[in-house]
């Protein structure tokens, strides 16, 4: 079961998106549960991290889609957001809220189904994966999506996670090898960064949960390519 929210103030587009989702459901053999909302404000009030995908109109009267997405990202980093808009320049800002992509109005089924296929791919990538690390007195099992980044300090590894900080013994190169297929990137010898939690970039650092983590000059190009792949076409 895939749970999808349509947040769109124009009824004709709501109905079109429902029709497209039912067509996609038939073609792919998926089971899709749909809920519709007419404004971002109404959606935020009822949001309880219950959706897999959000189809979000950018321009709405009370609370616009970009502001609604910013609120959602404060407590849900997993849900896939696709913006629906008639102005591409608004959607390009979507990388700041980790939007997967955007669909331009008037909406074609071909364009829509492509985005939905990408959303399904991202959902599969975000299925839970764990890493077991050595800690004082035993071991700890961490969900990879909960790790913001790992910092190397001498012979210790400092895991910065949503639940706080955890110290482990081990070599960064070994951890890097273990996590390289799970959207982690070593942009600097001292930091292994979870690309899921990168909010932006400045001249020399990645912004992760408000912290500036250095990205070396030699790694910047490959880091940006990996980040663009993680964020999707919206940053291109």
DAKAUR-V324589 format. One record per pair of residues at least 12 apart in sequence whose C-alpha atoms are under 8 Angstrom apart, sorted by the first residue. I is the first residue (numbers start at 1). J is the second residue. D is the distance in Angstrom with one decimal. If there is no record, write none. Layout:
i=I j=J d=D
i=I j=J d=D
This chain:
i=1 j=30 d=7.2
i=1 j=31 d=4.9
i=1 j=32 d=5.7
i=1 j=33 d=6.9
i=2 j=30 d=7.6
i=2 j=31 d=6.2
i=2 j=32 d=4.8
i=2 j=33 d=6.1
i=2 j=51 d=7.8
i=2 j=52 d=6.3
i=2 j=53 d=7.9
i=3 j=32 d=6.0
i=3 j=33 d=4.8
i=3 j=34 d=6.2
i=3 j=50 d=7.4
i=3 j=51 d=4.9
i=3 j=52 d=5.2
i=3 j=53 d=6.6
i=4 j=32 d=7.0
i=4 j=33 d=6.1
i=4 j=34 d=5.0
i=4 j=35 d=6.5
i=4 j=51 d=5.7
i=4 j=52 d=6.0
i=4 j=53 d=4.8
i=4 j=54 d=5.7
i=4 j=55 d=7.4
i=5 j=34 d=5.8
i=5 j=35 d=4.9
i=5 j=36 d=5.8
i=5 j=37 d=7.5
i=5 j=51 d=6.6
i=5 j=53 d=6.5
i=5 j=54 d=4.8
i=5 j=55 d=6.1
i=6 j=34 d=7.3
i=6 j=35 d=6.2
i=6 j=36 d=4.7
i=6 j=37 d=6.1
i=6 j=54 d=6.1
i=6 j=55 d=4.9
i=6 j=56 d=6.3
i=7 j=36 d=5.9
i=7 j=37 d=4.7
i=7 j=38 d=5.8
i=7 j=39 d=6.2
i=7 j=40 d=6.6
i=7 j=43 d=7.2
i=7 j=54 d=7.3
i=7 j=55 d=6.1
i=7 j=56 d=4.9
i=7 j=57 d=6.0
i=8 j=36 d=7.5
i=8 j=37 d=6.3
i=8 j=38 d=5.1
i=8 j=39 d=6.4
i=8 j=55 d=8.0
i=8 j=56 d=6.4
i=8 j=57 d=5.1
i=8 j=60 d=7.4
i=9 j=37 d=7.4
i=9 j=38 d=4.2
i=9 j=39 d=5.8
i=9 j=57 d=7.6
i=9 j=60 d=6.2
i=9 j=61 d=8.0
i=10 j=38 d=7.4
i=14 j=36 d=7.4
i=18 j=34 d=7.6
i=20 j=109 d=6.4
i=20 j=112 d=7.8
i=20 j=113 d=7.9
i=24 j=113 d=6.9
i=39 j=60 d=6.1
i=39 j=61 d=7.1
i=39 j=62 d=6.5
i=39 j=63 d=6.5
i=39 j=64 d=7.6
i=40 j=60 d=7.1
i=40 j=62 d=7.0
i=40 j=63 d=4.9
i=40 j=64 d=5.9
i=40 j=65 d=6.0
i=40 j=67 d=8.0
i=40 j=68 d=5.4
i=41 j=62 d=6.3
i=41 j=63 d=5.1
i=41 j=68 d=7.1
i=44 j=68 d=6.7
i=44 j=71 d=7.5
i=44 j=72 d=7.3
i=49 j=76 d=6.4
i=49 j=79 d=7.6
i=51 j=79 d=6.5
i=52 j=78 d=7.9
i=52 j=79 d=5.1
i=52 j=80 d=6.2
i=52 j=123 d=7.6
i=53 j=79 d=5.7
i=53 j=80 d=4.6
i=53 j=81 d=5.9
i=53 j=82 d=7.6
i=53 j=119 d=7.4
i=54 j=79 d=7.2
i=54 j=80 d=6.1
i=54 j=81 d=4.8
i=54 j=82 d=6.2
i=55 j=81 d=6.2
i=55 j=82 d=5.0
i=55 j=83 d=5.9
i=55 j=84 d=6.6
i=56 j=81 d=7.0
i=56 j=82 d=6.1
i=56 j=83 d=4.7
i=56 j=84 d=5.6
i=57 j=83 d=5.7
i=57 j=84 d=4.5
i=57 j=85 d=5.8
i=58 j=83 d=6.3
i=58 j=84 d=6.2
i=58 j=85 d=5.6
i=58 j=90 d=7.3
i=58 j=91 d=7.4
i=59 j=85 d=7.2
i=65 j=83 d=7.6
i=66 j=94 d=7.3
i=66 j=97 d=7.9
i=69 j=81 d=7.8
i=69 j=97 d=6.4
i=70 j=97 d=6.0
i=73 j=97 d=6.6
i=77 j=196 d=8.0
i=77 j=197 d=7.9
i=78 j=126 d=7.4
i=80 j=99 d=6.8
i=80 j=100 d=6.4
i=80 j=119 d=6.4
i=80 j=122 d=7.7
i=80 j=123 d=7.5
i=81 j=98 d=7.6
i=81 j=99 d=4.9
i=81 j=100 d=5.8
i=81 j=101 d=7.4
i=82 j=99 d=5.9
i=82 j=100 d=5.7
i=82 j=101 d=5.1
i=82 j=102 d=5.2
i=82 j=103 d=7.3
i=82 j=115 d=7.8
i=83 j=99 d=7.3
i=83 j=101 d=6.5
i=83 j=102 d=4.4
i=83 j=103 d=6.2
i=84 j=102 d=5.8
i=84 j=103 d=5.0
i=84 j=104 d=6.0
i=84 j=105 d=7.0
i=85 j=102 d=7.3
i=85 j=103 d=6.4
i=85 j=104 d=5.1
i=85 j=105 d=5.7
i=86 j=104 d=5.2
i=86 j=105 d=4.7
i=86 j=106 d=7.2
i=87 j=104 d=7.1
i=88 j=104 d=6.9
i=91 j=234 d=7.2
i=92 j=234 d=5.5
i=92 j=235 d=6.5
i=93 j=234 d=8.0
i=94 j=234 d=6.7
i=95 j=231 d=6.4
i=95 j=234 d=6.3
i=95 j=235 d=6.1
i=96 j=199 d=5.9
i=96 j=200 d=6.6
i=97 j=199 d=7.3
i=98 j=199 d=7.5
i=98 j=231 d=6.0
i=99 j=231 d=6.9
i=99 j=232 d=7.9
i=99 j=234 d=7.3
i=100 j=118 d=8.0
i=100 j=119 d=7.1
i=100 j=231 d=6.0
i=100 j=232 d=5.5
i=100 j=233 d=7.4
i=100 j=234 d=6.8
i=101 j=115 d=6.8
i=101 j=232 d=6.4
i=101 j=233 d=6.1
i=101 j=234 d=5.1
i=102 j=115 d=7.7
i=102 j=234 d=6.9
i=103 j=115 d=7.6
i=126 j=145 d=7.6
i=128 j=143 d=6.6
i=128 j=144 d=7.3
i=128 j=145 d=7.3
i=129 j=143 d=5.8
i=129 j=144 d=5.8
i=129 j=145 d=7.7
i=130 j=142 d=5.4
i=130 j=143 d=4.5
i=130 j=144 d=5.4
i=131 j=143 d=6.6
i=131 j=144 d=6.6
i=133 j=168 d=6.5
i=133 j=169 d=7.9
i=134 j=168 d=5.4
i=134 j=169 d=6.1
i=134 j=170 d=7.8
i=135 j=166 d=7.9
i=135 j=167 d=6.4
i=135 j=168 d=4.8
i=135 j=169 d=6.8
i=136 j=168 d=7.4
i=144 j=182 d=7.9
i=145 j=194 d=7.9
i=145 j=196 d=7.5
i=146 j=161 d=5.5
i=146 j=162 d=5.5
i=146 j=163 d=7.8
i=147 j=159 d=6.8
i=147 j=160 d=6.0
i=147 j=161 d=4.3
i=147 j=162 d=6.7
i=147 j=194 d=6.8
i=148 j=160 d=5.6
i=148 j=161 d=5.3
i=148 j=162 d=7.1
i=148 j=193 d=6.6
i=148 j=194 d=5.5
i=148 j=196 d=8.0
i=148 j=197 d=5.9
i=148 j=208 d=7.1
i=148 j=209 d=7.7
i=149 j=161 d=7.3
i=149 j=191 d=6.9
i=149 j=192 d=5.6
i=149 j=193 d=4.4
i=149 j=194 d=5.5
i=150 j=191 d=5.7
i=150 j=192 d=5.1
i=150 j=193 d=6.5
i=151 j=190 d=5.6
i=151 j=191 d=4.7
i=151 j=192 d=6.6
i=152 j=172 d=6.4
i=152 j=189 d=8.0
i=152 j=190 d=5.0
i=152 j=191 d=6.4
i=153 j=190 d=7.4
i=155 j=169 d=6.3
i=155 j=170 d=6.4
i=155 j=171 d=6.7
i=156 j=168 d=5.7
i=156 j=169 d=4.7
i=156 j=170 d=6.2
i=156 j=171 d=7.6
i=157 j=169 d=5.9
i=157 j=170 d=6.4
i=157 j=171 d=7.4
i=157 j=172 d=7.1
i=172 j=192 d=7.9
i=176 j=192 d=7.0
i=183 j=195 d=5.7
i=183 j=196 d=7.1
i=183 j=230 d=7.4
i=185 j=223 d=7.0
i=185 j=226 d=7.8
i=187 j=214 d=7.3
i=187 j=215 d=4.7
i=187 j=216 d=6.2
i=187 j=219 d=5.6
i=187 j=220 d=6.9
i=187 j=223 d=6.1
i=188 j=214 d=6.3
i=188 j=215 d=5.1
i=188 j=216 d=5.3
i=188 j=219 d=7.2
i=191 j=213 d=7.4
i=191 j=214 d=7.8
i=195 j=227 d=6.3
i=195 j=230 d=6.8
i=196 j=230 d=7.2
i=197 j=209 d=6.9
i=204 j=216 d=7.2
i=204 j=217 d=7.5
